[in-house]
Amino acid sequence: MPTSAPGRERAVPRRHAAGFTLLELLVVISIIAIASAGVSFALRDAAGAPLERDAQRLAALLESARARSRLTGQPVRWVATEQGFRFEGLPAGTLPEQWLSADTRVASRGVLVLGPEPVIGPQAVDLASADQPGQNIRVATDGLRPFAIAAPQP
C-alpha cells in the first residue's frame, strides 16, 4: 500500500517492457544460425554421391584383389572395360565387375597391376561421371598404403 509519508516519494507502478531485450534477441539469432548451419551441412551435393560411392567401392575391391594376389602368389591385373572392369588372374565371379552407377567411366589409364609383391609401384585410376563431365575422383596408392580416394591431379 503506497504511503505519502514525508521524505518518501510516491510509489509509481513499474511499466512492463513491451519488447525483447538485447540478450533475448542474441540468443534467438544464435539458435537460428546454428540450426541453419546444421541444415546446410546435412544437404550435401547429391550429384557427386554415385561417383564417390563407386570410387570407395573400387578402392575396397582393389585392396581385396591385392590381398588375394599376395595370398595365392599369382599376379592380378585390374582392367577397365566398356561396361565396367575385370580382374585378370582371379577366377571369374570372385569379385564384382560392374559399376554401381551406369554413368561412371574410367578417365585415365585403365590397367593396374596389383601384386603379388607386398610393395607395388604408385598407381592411380581417375573416375569420371558421364552425367557431369566436370566431376573426377582419383583412386590411388603410393605402393605401400592401401588404395584410397585422393585429390584428382590436373
BALUMNU-102773 format. One record per atom (N, C-alpha, C): residue in three letters; atom name; residue number from 1; x, y, z. Coordinates in Angstrom, 1 decimal. Example, Ala and Ser with C-alpha at 12.3 -4.5 7.8 and 13.67 -1.06 7.14 Angstrom:
2
['ALA', 'N', 1, [13.2, -5.7, 7.8]];
['ALA', 'CA', 1, [12.3, -4.5, 7.8]];
['ALA', 'C', 1, [13.2, -3.3, 7.8]];
['SER', 'N', 2, [12.8, -2.2, 7.1]];
['SER', 'CA', 2, [13.7, -1.1, 7.1]];
['SER', 'C', 2, [12.9, 0.0, 7.9]];
END
This chain:
154
['MET', 'N', 1, [0.8, -1.2, 0.0]];
['MET', 'CA', 1, [0.0, 0.0, 0.0]];
['MET', 'C', 1, [0.9, 1.2, 0.0]];
['PRO', 'N', 2, [0.7, 2.1, -1.0]];
['PRO', 'CA', 2, [1.6, 3.3, -1.0]];
['PRO', 'C', 2, [1.2, 4.3, 0.1]];
['THR', 'N', 3, [2.3, 4.8, 0.6]];
['THR', 'CA', 3, [2.1, 5.9, 1.7]];
['THR', 'C', 3, [2.6, 7.2, 1.2]];
['SER', 'N', 4, [2.1, 8.3, 1.8]];
['SER', 'CA', 4, [2.6, 9.6, 1.4]];
['SER', 'C', 4, [3.3, 10.2, 2.6]];
['ALA', 'N', 5, [4.1, 9.5, 3.3]];
['ALA', 'CA', 5, [4.8, 10.0, 4.5]];
['ALA', 'C', 5, [5.9, 11.0, 4.0]];
['PRO', 'N', 6, [6.2, 12.0, 4.8]];
['PRO', 'CA', 6, [7.2, 13.0, 4.4]];
['PRO', 'C', 6, [8.5, 12.3, 4.2]];
['GLY', 'N', 7, [9.2, 12.7, 3.1]];
['GLY', 'CA', 7, [10.5, 12.2, 2.8]];
['GLY', 'C', 7, [10.5, 11.0, 1.9]];
['ARG', 'N', 8, [9.4, 10.5, 1.6]];
['ARG', 'CA', 8, [9.2, 9.4, 0.7]];
['ARG', 'C', 8, [8.5, 9.8, -0.6]];
['GLU', 'N', 9, [9.0, 9.3, -1.6]];
['GLU', 'CA', 9, [8.3, 9.6, -2.9]];
['GLU', 'C', 9, [7.2, 8.7, -3.1]];
['ARG', 'N', 10, [6.3, 9.1, -3.8]];
['ARG', 'CA', 10, [5.1, 8.3, -4.0]];
['ARG', 'C', 10, [5.5, 7.2, -4.9]];
['ALA', 'N', 11, [5.1, 6.0, -4.6]];
['ALA', 'CA', 11, [5.5, 4.8, -5.4]];
['ALA', 'C', 11, [4.8, 4.8, -6.7]];
['VAL', 'N', 12, [5.5, 4.7, -7.8]];
['VAL', 'CA', 12, [4.9, 4.7, -9.1]];
['VAL', 'C', 12, [5.0, 3.2, -9.6]];
['PRO', 'N', 13, [3.9, 2.7, -10.0]];
['PRO', 'CA', 13, [4.0, 1.3, -10.5]];
['PRO', 'C', 13, [4.9, 1.2, -11.7]];
['ARG', 'N', 14, [5.7, 0.1, -11.8]];
['ARG', 'CA', 14, [6.6, -0.1, -12.9]];
['ARG', 'C', 14, [5.9, -0.5, -14.1]];
['ARG', 'N', 15, [6.4, 0.1, -15.2]];
['ARG', 'CA', 15, [5.8, -0.3, -16.5]];
['ARG', 'C', 15, [6.4, -1.5, -17.0]];
['HIS', 'N', 16, [5.7, -2.4, -17.6]];
['HIS', 'CA', 16, [6.3, -3.6, -18.1]];
['HIS', 'C', 16, [6.8, -3.4, -19.5]];
['ALA', 'N', 17, [8.0, -4.0, -19.8]];
['ALA', 'CA', 17, [8.6, -3.7, -21.1]];
['ALA', 'C', 17, [7.8, -4.3, -22.2]];
['ALA', 'N', 18, [7.7, -3.6, -23.3]];
['ALA', 'CA', 18, [6.9, -4.1, -24.4]];
['ALA', 'C', 18, [7.6, -4.9, -25.4]];
['GLY', 'N', 19, [9.0, -4.9, -25.4]];
['GLY', 'CA', 19, [9.7, -5.5, -26.4]];
['GLY', 'C', 19, [10.7, -6.6, -25.8]];
['PHE', 'N', 20, [11.6, -7.0, -26.7]];
['PHE', 'CA', 20, [12.6, -8.0, -26.2]];
['PHE', 'C', 20, [13.9, -7.3, -25.8]];
['THR', 'N', 21, [14.6, -8.0, -24.9]];
['THR', 'CA', 21, [15.9, -7.4, -24.5]];
['THR', 'C', 21, [16.9, -7.8, -25.6]];
['LEU', 'N', 22, [18.0, -7.2, -25.5]];
['LEU', 'CA', 22, [19.1, -7.5, -26.5]];
['LEU', 'C', 22, [19.6, -8.9, -26.3]];
['LEU', 'N', 23, [19.7, -9.3, -25.1]];
['LEU', 'CA', 23, [20.2, -10.7, -24.8]];
['LEU', 'C', 23, [19.2, -11.7, -25.4]];
['GLU', 'N', 24, [17.9, -11.5, -25.3]];
['GLU', 'CA', 24, [17.0, -12.5, -25.8]];
['GLU', 'C', 24, [17.1, -12.5, -27.4]];
['LEU', 'N', 25, [17.2, -11.4, -28.0]];
['LEU', 'CA', 25, [17.4, -11.4, -29.4]];
['LEU', 'C', 25, [18.7, -12.1, -29.9]];
['LEU', 'N', 26, [19.8, -11.9, -29.1]];
['LEU', 'CA', 26, [21.0, -12.6, -29.5]];
['LEU', 'C', 26, [20.9, -14.1, -29.3]];
['VAL', 'N', 27, [20.2, -14.5, -28.3]];
['VAL', 'CA', 27, [20.0, -16.0, -28.1]];
['VAL', 'C', 27, [19.2, -16.5, -29.3]];
['VAL', 'N', 28, [18.1, -15.9, -29.7]];
['VAL', 'CA', 28, [17.3, -16.4, -30.8]];
['VAL', 'C', 28, [18.1, -16.4, -32.1]];
['ILE', 'N', 29, [18.8, -15.4, -32.4]];
['ILE', 'CA', 29, [19.6, -15.3, -33.6]];
['ILE', 'C', 29, [20.7, -16.4, -33.6]];
['SER', 'N', 30, [21.3, -16.6, -32.5]];
['SER', 'CA', 30, [22.4, -17.7, -32.5]];
['SER', 'C', 30, [21.7, -19.1, -32.7]];
['ILE', 'N', 31, [20.6, -19.3, -32.1]];
['ILE', 'CA', 31, [19.9, -20.6, -32.3]];
['ILE', 'C', 31, [19.5, -20.8, -33.8]];
['ILE', 'N', 32, [19.0, -19.7, -34.4]];
['ILE', 'CA', 32, [18.7, -19.8, -35.8]];
['ILE', 'C', 32, [20.0, -20.1, -36.7]];
['ALA', 'N', 33, [21.1, -19.4, -36.3]];
['ALA', 'CA', 33, [22.3, -19.6, -37.1]];
['ALA', 'C', 33, [22.8, -21.0, -36.9]];
['ILE', 'N', 34, [22.8, -21.6, -35.8]];
['ILE', 'CA', 34, [23.2, -23.0, -35.6]];
['ILE', 'C', 34, [22.3, -24.0, -36.3]];
['ALA', 'N', 35, [21.0, -23.7, -36.3]];
['ALA', 'CA', 35, [20.1, -24.6, -37.0]];
['ALA', 'C', 35, [20.3, -24.6, -38.5]];
['SER', 'N', 36, [20.5, -23.4, -39.0]];
['SER', 'CA', 36, [20.7, -23.3, -40.5]];
['SER', 'C', 36, [22.0, -23.9, -40.9]];
['ALA', 'N', 37, [23.0, -23.7, -40.0]];
['ALA', 'CA', 37, [24.3, -24.4, -40.4]];
['ALA', 'C', 37, [24.2, -25.9, -40.4]];
['GLY', 'N', 38, [23.4, -26.4, -39.4]];
['GLY', 'CA', 38, [23.2, -27.9, -39.4]];
['GLY', 'C', 38, [22.5, -28.4, -40.6]];
['VAL', 'N', 39, [21.5, -27.6, -41.1]];
['VAL', 'CA', 39, [20.7, -28.0, -42.3]];
['VAL', 'C', 39, [21.6, -27.9, -43.5]];
['SER', 'N', 40, [22.4, -26.9, -43.6]];
['SER', 'CA', 40, [23.3, -26.8, -44.8]];
['SER', 'C', 40, [24.3, -27.9, -44.9]];
['PHE', 'N', 41, [24.8, -28.3, -43.7]];
['PHE', 'CA', 41, [25.7, -29.5, -43.7]];
['PHE', 'C', 41, [25.0, -30.8, -44.1]];
['ALA', 'N', 42, [23.8, -30.9, -43.7]];
['ALA', 'CA', 42, [23.0, -32.1, -43.9]];
['ALA', 'C', 42, [22.7, -32.2, -45.4]];
['LEU', 'N', 43, [22.5, -31.1, -46.1]];
['LEU', 'CA', 43, [22.2, -31.2, -47.5]];
['LEU', 'C', 43, [23.5, -31.2, -48.3]];
['ARG', 'N', 44, [24.0, -32.3, -48.6]];
['ARG', 'CA', 44, [25.2, -32.5, -49.4]];
['ARG', 'C', 44, [24.8, -32.4, -50.9]];
['ASP', 'N', 45, [25.9, -32.2, -51.7]];
['ASP', 'CA', 45, [25.7, -32.3, -53.1]];
['ASP', 'C', 45, [25.4, -33.7, -53.6]];
['ALA', 'N', 46, [24.2, -34.0, -53.9]];
['ALA', 'CA', 46, [23.8, -35.4, -54.2]];
['ALA', 'C', 46, [24.3, -35.8, -55.6]];
['ALA', 'N', 47, [24.7, -34.8, -56.4]];
['ALA', 'CA', 47, [25.1, -35.2, -57.8]];
['ALA', 'C', 47, [26.4, -36.0, -57.8]];
['GLY', 'N', 48, [27.3, -35.7, -56.9]];
['GLY', 'CA', 48, [28.6, -36.5, -56.9]];
['GLY', 'C', 48, [28.6, -37.7, -56.0]];
['ALA', 'N', 49, [27.5, -38.0, -55.4]];
['ALA', 'CA', 49, [27.4, -39.2, -54.5]];
['ALA', 'C', 49, [27.6, -40.5, -55.2]];
['PRO', 'N', 50, [27.0, -40.8, -56.4]];
['PRO', 'CA', 50, [27.2, -42.1, -57.0]];
['PRO', 'C', 50, [28.6, -42.3, -57.5]];
['LEU', 'N', 51, [29.3, -41.2, -58.0]];
['LEU', 'CA', 51, [30.7, -41.3, -58.4]];
['LEU', 'C', 51, [31.6, -41.6, -57.1]];
['GLU', 'N', 52, [31.3, -40.9, -56.0]];
['GLU', 'CA', 52, [32.1, -41.1, -54.8]];
['GLU', 'C', 52, [31.9, -42.6, -54.3]];
['ARG', 'N', 53, [30.6, -43.0, -54.3]];
['ARG', 'CA', 53, [30.3, -44.4, -53.9]];
['ARG', 'C', 53, [31.1, -45.4, -54.7]];
['ASP', 'N', 54, [31.1, -45.2, -56.1]];
['ASP', 'CA', 54, [31.8, -46.1, -56.9]];
['ASP', 'C', 54, [33.3, -46.1, -56.7]];
['ALA', 'N', 55, [33.9, -44.9, -56.4]];
['ALA', 'CA', 55, [35.3, -44.8, -56.1]];
['ALA', 'C', 55, [35.6, -45.5, -54.8]];
['GLN', 'N', 56, [34.8, -45.4, -53.7]];
['GLN', 'CA', 56, [35.1, -46.1, -52.5]];
['GLN', 'C', 56, [35.0, -47.6, -52.7]];
['ARG', 'N', 57, [34.0, -48.0, -53.4]];
['ARG', 'CA', 57, [33.8, -49.4, -53.7]];
['ARG', 'C', 57, [35.0, -50.0, -54.5]];
['LEU', 'N', 58, [35.5, -49.2, -55.5]];
['LEU', 'CA', 58, [36.7, -49.6, -56.3]];
['LEU', 'C', 58, [37.9, -49.8, -55.4]];
['ALA', 'N', 59, [38.1, -48.8, -54.5]];
['ALA', 'CA', 59, [39.3, -48.9, -53.6]];
['ALA', 'C', 59, [39.2, -50.2, -52.8]];
['ALA', 'N', 60, [38.0, -50.5, -52.3]];
['ALA', 'CA', 60, [37.9, -51.7, -51.5]];
['ALA', 'C', 60, [38.1, -53.0, -52.3]];
['LEU', 'N', 61, [37.6, -53.0, -53.6]];
['LEU', 'CA', 61, [37.8, -54.1, -54.5]];
['LEU', 'C', 61, [39.3, -54.3, -54.8]];
['LEU', 'N', 62, [39.9, -53.2, -55.1]];
['LEU', 'CA', 62, [41.4, -53.2, -55.4]];
['LEU', 'C', 62, [42.2, -53.8, -54.3]];
['GLU', 'N', 63, [41.9, -53.4, -53.1]];
['GLU', 'CA', 63, [42.6, -53.9, -51.9]];
['GLU', 'C', 63, [42.3, -55.4, -51.7]];
['SER', 'N', 64, [41.0, -55.8, -52.0]];
['SER', 'CA', 64, [40.7, -57.2, -51.9]];
['SER', 'C', 64, [41.4, -58.1, -52.9]];
['ALA', 'N', 65, [41.5, -57.6, -54.1]];
['ALA', 'CA', 65, [42.2, -58.3, -55.2]];
['ALA', 'C', 65, [43.7, -58.3, -54.9]];
['ARG', 'N', 66, [44.2, -57.2, -54.3]];
['ARG', 'CA', 66, [45.7, -57.2, -53.9]];
['ARG', 'C', 66, [46.0, -58.2, -52.8]];
['ALA', 'N', 67, [45.1, -58.3, -51.9]];
['ALA', 'CA', 67, [45.3, -59.3, -50.8]];
['ALA', 'C', 67, [45.2, -60.7, -51.4]];
['ARG', 'N', 68, [44.3, -61.0, -52.3]];
['ARG', 'CA', 68, [44.2, -62.3, -52.9]];
['ARG', 'C', 68, [45.4, -62.7, -53.7]];
['SER', 'N', 69, [45.9, -61.7, -54.4]];
['SER', 'CA', 69, [47.1, -61.9, -55.2]];
['SER', 'C', 69, [48.3, -62.2, -54.3]];
['ARG', 'N', 70, [48.4, -61.6, -53.2]];
['ARG', 'CA', 70, [49.5, -61.9, -52.2]];
['ARG', 'C', 70, [49.3, -63.3, -51.6]];
['LEU', 'N', 71, [48.1, -63.6, -51.4]];
['LEU', 'CA', 71, [47.8, -64.9, -50.8]];
['LEU', 'C', 71, [48.1, -66.1, -51.7]];
['THR', 'N', 72, [47.7, -65.9, -53.0]];
['THR', 'CA', 72, [47.9, -67.0, -53.9]];
['THR', 'C', 72, [49.3, -67.0, -54.6]];
['GLY', 'N', 73, [49.9, -65.8, -54.6]];
['GLY', 'CA', 73, [51.2, -65.7, -55.3]];
['GLY', 'C', 73, [51.1, -65.5, -56.7]];
['GLN', 'N', 74, [49.9, -65.3, -57.2]];
['GLN', 'CA', 74, [49.6, -65.0, -58.7]];
['GLN', 'C', 74, [49.4, -63.6, -58.9]];
['PRO', 'N', 75, [49.9, -63.0, -60.0]];
['PRO', 'CA', 75, [49.7, -61.6, -60.3]];
['PRO', 'C', 75, [48.2, -61.4, -60.7]];
['VAL', 'N', 76, [47.7, -60.3, -60.3]];
['VAL', 'CA', 76, [46.3, -59.9, -60.6]];
['VAL', 'C', 76, [46.4, -58.5, -61.3]];
['ARG', 'N', 77, [45.6, -58.3, -62.4]];
['ARG', 'CA', 77, [45.6, -57.1, -63.1]];
['ARG', 'C', 77, [44.1, -56.6, -63.1]];
['TRP', 'N', 78, [43.9, -55.3, -62.8]];
['TRP', 'CA', 78, [42.6, -54.7, -63.0]];
['TRP', 'C', 78, [42.6, -54.0, -64.3]];
['VAL', 'N', 79, [41.6, -54.3, -65.1]];
['VAL', 'CA', 79, [41.5, -53.7, -66.5]];
['VAL', 'C', 79, [40.1, -53.1, -66.6]];
['ALA', 'N', 80, [40.0, -51.9, -67.1]];
['ALA', 'CA', 80, [38.8, -51.2, -67.3]];
['ALA', 'C', 80, [38.2, -51.7, -68.7]];
['THR', 'N', 81, [36.9, -51.9, -68.7]];
['THR', 'CA', 81, [36.2, -52.3, -69.9]];
['THR', 'C', 81, [35.1, -51.3, -70.2]];
['GLU', 'N', 82, [34.4, -51.5, -71.3]];
['GLU', 'CA', 82, [33.3, -50.6, -71.7]];
['GLU', 'C', 82, [32.2, -50.6, -70.7]];
['GLN', 'N', 83, [31.8, -51.8, -70.2]];
['GLN', 'CA', 83, [30.7, -52.0, -69.3]];
['GLN', 'C', 83, [31.1, -51.8, -67.8]];
['GLY', 'N', 84, [32.4, -51.9, -67.5]];
['GLY', 'CA', 84, [32.8, -51.9, -66.1]];
['GLY', 'C', 84, [34.3, -52.1, -66.0]];
['PHE', 'N', 85, [34.6, -53.3, -65.5]];
['PHE', 'CA', 85, [36.1, -53.6, -65.3]];
['PHE', 'C', 85, [36.1, -55.1, -65.0]];
['ARG', 'N', 86, [37.4, -55.6, -65.1]];
['ARG', 'CA', 86, [37.5, -57.0, -64.8]];
['ARG', 'C', 86, [38.9, -57.2, -64.0]];
['PHE', 'N', 87, [39.0, -58.3, -63.3]];
['PHE', 'CA', 87, [40.2, -58.7, -62.6]];
['PHE', 'C', 87, [40.8, -59.9, -63.3]];
['GLU', 'N', 88, [41.9, -59.7, -64.0]];
['GLU', 'CA', 88, [42.6, -60.8, -64.6]];
['GLU', 'C', 88, [43.5, -61.5, -63.6]];
['GLY', 'N', 89, [43.4, -62.8, -63.5]];
['GLY', 'CA', 89, [44.3, -63.5, -62.6]];
['GLY', 'C', 89, [43.5, -64.1, -61.4]];
['LEU', 'N', 90, [42.2, -63.7, -61.4]];
['LEU', 'CA', 90, [41.3, -64.3, -60.3]];
['LEU', 'C', 90, [40.2, -65.1, -61.0]];
['PRO', 'N', 91, [39.7, -66.1, -60.4]];
['PRO', 'CA', 91, [38.6, -66.9, -61.0]];
['PRO', 'C', 91, [37.4, -65.9, -61.3]];
['ALA', 'N', 92, [36.7, -66.2, -62.4]];
['ALA', 'CA', 92, [35.5, -65.4, -62.8]];
['ALA', 'C', 92, [34.5, -65.4, -61.7]];
['GLY', 'N', 93, [33.9, -64.3, -61.4]];
['GLY', 'CA', 93, [32.9, -64.2, -60.4]];
['GLY', 'C', 93, [33.4, -64.0, -59.0]];
['THR', 'N', 94, [34.7, -64.0, -58.8]];
['THR', 'CA', 94, [35.2, -63.8, -57.5]];
['THR', 'C', 94, [34.9, -62.4, -56.9]];
['LEU', 'N', 95, [35.1, -61.4, -57.7]];
['LEU', 'CA', 95, [34.8, -60.0, -57.3]];
['LEU', 'C', 95, [33.8, -59.4, -58.3]];
['PRO', 'N', 96, [33.0, -58.4, -57.9]];
['PRO', 'CA', 96, [32.1, -57.8, -58.9]];
['PRO', 'C', 96, [32.9, -57.1, -60.0]];
['GLU', 'N', 97, [32.2, -57.0, -61.2]];
['GLU', 'CA', 97, [32.9, -56.4, -62.3]];
['GLU', 'C', 97, [32.1, -55.3, -63.0]];
['GLN', 'N', 98, [31.2, -54.7, -62.3]];
['GLN', 'CA', 98, [30.4, -53.6, -62.8]];
['GLN', 'C', 98, [30.3, -52.4, -61.9]];
['TRP', 'N', 99, [30.1, -51.2, -62.4]];
['TRP', 'CA', 99, [30.0, -50.1, -61.6]];
['TRP', 'C', 99, [28.6, -50.1, -61.0]];
['LEU', 'N', 100, [28.4, -49.4, -59.8]];
['LEU', 'CA', 100, [27.1, -49.3, -59.2]];
['LEU', 'C', 100, [26.3, -48.3, -60.0]];
['SER', 'N', 101, [26.9, -47.3, -60.6]];
['SER', 'CA', 101, [26.2, -46.3, -61.4]];
['SER', 'C', 101, [26.5, -46.5, -62.8]];
['ALA', 'N', 102, [25.5, -46.4, -63.7]];
['ALA', 'CA', 102, [25.8, -46.6, -65.1]];
['ALA', 'C', 102, [26.5, -45.4, -65.7]];
['ASP', 'N', 103, [26.6, -44.3, -65.0]];
['ASP', 'CA', 103, [27.3, -43.1, -65.5]];
['ASP', 'C', 103, [28.8, -43.1, -65.2]];
['THR', 'N', 104, [29.3, -44.0, -64.4]];
['THR', 'CA', 104, [30.7, -44.0, -64.1]];
['THR', 'C', 104, [31.6, -44.5, -65.2]];
['ARG', 'N', 105, [32.7, -43.7, -65.5]];
['ARG', 'CA', 105, [33.6, -44.1, -66.5]];
['ARG', 'C', 105, [35.0, -43.9, -66.0]];
['VAL', 'N', 106, [36.0, -44.6, -66.6]];
['VAL', 'CA', 106, [37.4, -44.5, -66.3]];
['VAL', 'C', 106, [37.9, -43.4, -67.2]];
['ALA', 'N', 107, [38.5, -42.4, -66.6]];
['ALA', 'CA', 107, [39.0, -41.2, -67.3]];
['ALA', 'C', 107, [40.5, -41.3, -67.6]];
['SER', 'N', 108, [41.2, -42.3, -67.1]];
['SER', 'CA', 108, [42.6, -42.4, -67.2]];
['SER', 'C', 108, [43.0, -43.8, -67.7]];
['ARG', 'N', 109, [44.3, -44.1, -67.6]];
['ARG', 'CA', 109, [44.8, -45.4, -68.0]];
['ARG', 'C', 109, [44.0, -46.4, -67.2]];
['GLY', 'N', 110, [43.5, -47.5, -67.9]];
['GLY', 'CA', 110, [42.6, -48.4, -67.4]];
['GLY', 'C', 110, [43.2, -49.8, -67.0]];
['VAL', 'N', 111, [44.5, -49.8, -66.6]];
['VAL', 'CA', 111, [45.2, -51.0, -66.2]];
['VAL', 'C', 111, [46.0, -50.8, -64.9]];
['LEU', 'N', 112, [45.7, -51.6, -63.9]];
['LEU', 'CA', 112, [46.5, -51.6, -62.7]];
['LEU', 'C', 112, [47.1, -53.0, -62.4]];
['VAL', 'N', 113, [48.3, -53.1, -62.0]];
['VAL', 'CA', 113, [48.9, -54.3, -61.6]];
['VAL', 'C', 113, [48.9, -54.4, -60.0]];
['LEU', 'N', 114, [48.3, -55.4, -59.5]];
['LEU', 'CA', 114, [48.0, -55.5, -58.1]];
['LEU', 'C', 114, [48.9, -56.4, -57.3]];
['GLY', 'N', 115, [49.8, -57.1, -57.8]];
['GLY', 'CA', 115, [50.7, -57.9, -57.0]];
['GLY', 'C', 115, [51.3, -59.0, -57.8]];
['PRO', 'N', 116, [51.9, -60.0, -57.1]];
['PRO', 'CA', 116, [51.7, -60.5, -55.8]];
['PRO', 'C', 116, [52.7, -59.9, -54.8]];
['GLU', 'N', 117, [53.6, -59.0, -55.2]];
['GLU', 'CA', 117, [54.6, -58.4, -54.3]];
['GLU', 'C', 117, [53.9, -57.6, -53.2]];
['PRO', 'N', 118, [54.4, -57.6, -52.0]];
['PRO', 'CA', 118, [53.8, -56.7, -51.0]];
['PRO', 'C', 118, [53.9, -55.2, -51.2]];
['VAL', 'N', 119, [54.9, -54.8, -51.9]];
['VAL', 'CA', 119, [55.1, -53.4, -52.3]];
['VAL', 'C', 119, [55.0, -53.3, -53.8]];
['ILE', 'N', 120, [54.0, -52.5, -54.2]];
['ILE', 'CA', 120, [53.8, -52.3, -55.7]];
['ILE', 'C', 120, [54.2, -50.8, -56.0]];
['GLY', 'N', 121, [54.3, -50.5, -57.2]];
['GLY', 'CA', 121, [54.6, -49.1, -57.6]];
['GLY', 'C', 121, [53.4, -48.2, -57.4]];
['PRO', 'N', 122, [53.6, -46.9, -57.3]];
['PRO', 'CA', 122, [52.5, -46.0, -57.3]];
['PRO', 'C', 122, [51.5, -46.2, -58.5]];
['GLN', 'N', 123, [50.3, -46.3, -58.2]];
['GLN', 'CA', 123, [49.3, -46.5, -59.2]];
['GLN', 'C', 123, [48.0, -45.7, -58.9]];
['ALA', 'N', 124, [47.3, -45.3, -60.0]];
['ALA', 'CA', 124, [46.1, -44.5, -59.8]];
['ALA', 'C', 124, [45.2, -44.7, -61.0]];
['VAL', 'N', 125, [43.9, -44.5, -60.7]];
['VAL', 'CA', 125, [42.9, -44.5, -61.8]];
['VAL', 'C', 125, [42.0, -43.4, -61.5]];
['ASP', 'N', 126, [41.6, -42.6, -62.5]];
['ASP', 'CA', 126, [40.7, -41.5, -62.4]];
['ASP', 'C', 126, [39.3, -41.9, -62.9]];
['LEU', 'N', 127, [38.3, -41.7, -62.1]];
['LEU', 'CA', 127, [36.9, -42.0, -62.5]];
['LEU', 'C', 127, [36.2, -40.7, -62.8]];
['ALA', 'N', 128, [35.3, -40.7, -63.7]];
['ALA', 'CA', 128, [34.6, -39.5, -64.1]];
['ALA', 'C', 128, [33.1, -39.9, -64.3]];
['SER', 'N', 129, [32.2, -38.9, -64.2]];
['SER', 'CA', 129, [30.8, -39.2, -64.4]];
['SER', 'C', 129, [30.4, -38.7, -65.8]];
['ALA', 'N', 130, [29.7, -39.6, -66.5]];
['ALA', 'CA', 130, [29.2, -39.2, -67.8]];
['ALA', 'C', 130, [28.1, -38.2, -67.7]];
['ASP', 'N', 131, [27.4, -38.2, -66.6]];
['ASP', 'CA', 131, [26.3, -37.2, -66.4]];
['ASP', 'C', 131, [26.9, -35.8, -66.1]];
['GLN', 'N', 132, [28.0, -35.7, -65.4]];
['GLN', 'CA', 132, [28.5, -34.4, -65.0]];
['GLN', 'C', 132, [30.0, -34.4, -65.4]];
['PRO', 'N', 133, [30.4, -33.9, -66.6]];
['PRO', 'CA', 133, [31.7, -34.0, -67.1]];
['PRO', 'C', 133, [32.8, -33.4, -66.2]];
['GLY', 'N', 134, [32.5, -32.4, -65.3]];
['GLY', 'CA', 134, [33.5, -31.8, -64.5]];
['GLY', 'C', 134, [33.9, -32.5, -63.3]];
['GLN', 'N', 135, [33.2, -33.6, -63.0]];
['GLN', 'CA', 135, [33.5, -34.3, -61.7]];
['GLN', 'C', 135, [34.4, -35.5, -62.0]];
['ASN', 'N', 136, [35.6, -35.5, -61.3]];
['ASN', 'CA', 136, [36.5, -36.6, -61.4]];
['ASN', 'C', 136, [36.9, -36.9, -60.0]];
['ILE', 'N', 137, [37.2, -38.2, -59.8]];
['ILE', 'CA', 137, [37.7, -38.7, -58.5]];
['ILE', 'C', 137, [38.9, -39.7, -58.8]];
['ARG', 'N', 138, [39.9, -39.5, -58.0]];
['ARG', 'CA', 138, [41.1, -40.4, -58.2]];
['ARG', 'C', 138, [41.2, -41.4, -57.1]];
['VAL', 'N', 139, [41.4, -42.7, -57.5]];
['VAL', 'CA', 139, [41.6, -43.8, -56.6]];
['VAL', 'C', 139, [43.1, -44.1, -56.8]];
['ALA', 'N', 140, [43.9, -44.0, -55.7]];
['ALA', 'CA', 140, [45.3, -44.2, -55.9]];
['ALA', 'C', 140, [46.0, -44.8, -54.7]];
['THR', 'N', 141, [47.2, -45.3, -54.9]];
['THR', 'CA', 141, [48.1, -45.8, -53.8]];
['THR', 'C', 141, [49.5, -45.4, -54.2]];
['ASP', 'N', 142, [50.3, -45.3, -53.1]];
['ASP', 'CA', 142, [51.7, -45.0, -53.3]];
['ASP', 'C', 142, [52.5, -46.3, -53.4]];
['GLY', 'N', 143, [51.9, -47.4, -53.3]];
['GLY', 'CA', 143, [52.5, -48.7, -53.3]];
['GLY', 'C', 143, [52.7, -49.3, -52.0]];
['LEU', 'N', 144, [52.7, -48.5, -50.9]];
['LEU', 'CA', 144, [52.7, -49.1, -49.6]];
['LEU', 'C', 144, [51.4, -49.0, -48.9]];
['ARG', 'N', 145, [50.7, -47.9, -49.0]];
['ARG', 'CA', 145, [49.4, -47.7, -48.4]];
['ARG', 'C', 145, [48.3, -48.4, -49.2]];
['PRO', 'N', 146, [47.2, -48.6, -48.6]];
['PRO', 'CA', 146, [46.0, -49.1, -49.4]];
['PRO', 'C', 146, [45.5, -48.1, -50.4]];
['PHE', 'N', 147, [44.8, -48.6, -51.4]];
['PHE', 'CA', 147, [44.1, -47.7, -52.3]];
['PHE', 'C', 147, [43.1, -46.9, -51.6]];
['ALA', 'N', 148, [43.0, -45.6, -51.9]];
['ALA', 'CA', 148, [42.1, -44.7, -51.3]];
['ALA', 'C', 148, [41.7, -43.6, -52.2]];
['ILE', 'N', 149, [40.7, -42.9, -51.9]];
['ILE', 'CA', 149, [40.3, -41.7, -52.7]];
['ILE', 'C', 149, [41.3, -40.6, -52.5]];
['ALA', 'N', 150, [41.8, -40.0, -53.6]];
['ALA', 'CA', 150, [42.8, -38.9, -53.5]];
['ALA', 'C', 150, [42.3, -37.8, -54.3]];
['ALA', 'N', 151, [42.9, -36.6, -54.1]];
['ALA', 'CA', 151, [42.5, -35.4, -54.9]];
['ALA', 'C', 151, [43.0, -35.7, -56.3]];
['PRO', 'N', 152, [42.1, -35.4, -57.3]];
['PRO', 'CA', 152, [42.5, -35.5, -58.7]];
['PRO', 'C', 152, [43.6, -34.6, -59.1]];
['GLN', 'N', 153, [44.5, -35.1, -59.9]];
['GLN', 'CA', 153, [45.6, -34.3, -60.4]];
['GLN', 'C', 153, [45.2, -33.6, -61.7]];
['PRO', 'N', 154, [45.6, -32.3, -61.8]];
['PRO', 'CA', 154, [45.2, -31.6, -63.0]];
['PRO', 'C', 154, [45.9, -32.1, -64.3]];
END
